[in-house]
Amino acid sequence: MPPSPSPTPPRASSPPVRVRALPRTYRQSVSEPAVRGTSVVTFTLMLTAPAVLTAALLRPRGSGRRGR
């Protein structure tokens, strides 16, 4: 059985070309500005905080924990 041919050596790759990033130009929005209201973060906190506090208050307290 003849020996298998040796694999061809990998080609030397050329160095990557660097492209300079250009700053984006500012364009005015075409849509109307949104009506100012409650932010999403504030709305989420107002919605979830009472539920979390209620769940903490209603959580059953076991008598098996001692030393704390």
N, C-alpha and C positions, 0 to 999 in steps of 0.2 A: 504494500500500500504506500503510495507516494506521500511525502510530508505535506501537510496543509500549508498554503501560502501564508506568510506573515502578514498581519494586519497593516494597512497603510498608516503611516504616522499622521496625527491630526495636523491640520493646516494652522499656521500661525494667524490668529485673528487680528484684524486691524484694530487700533485703539478706538474706543467709542467717540463719536462726534459730540461735542458739547454744544448745546443750543442754549442761548441766553433767554431767560424768561422775561417777557415784556410785561410791564404793568398793564392791567386792564383799564380801559377808559370807562369813566363813570357815565351812565346814562340814566336819565330820569325815568321813573316808573310810569308806565302807561295807565295803570289802574289807580283808582281813587285811594287815598290813605284810609286805613281801617279806623273805625270809630273806637276811641279810647274807652276801655272798660276795665274789668277786673282781669289781671294777667292770669295766664294758665297756672302758674305756680301758686299764686294766692288762692285761686279757686280750688285747686287740688288740696291745699292745706285746710281751707275752710270746710271742705267736704270730708276729708279723712280724719282730721284731728279729733272731732267729737266721737267718731266711731272707735278710734283707737283708745281714747280715754275711757269710754263706756265699757269696752271689752276688758280693759285693765281693772276697772272697778268691779265688774261682775264676775271676774275670774274666781273660781272657788279656791279658797285658801285651805290647803291640807294641814292637818294637825300632826302629820308624821315628820315634819321638818323641825329639828331641834338644834339649838346651838347657833342659830343665825339671828 
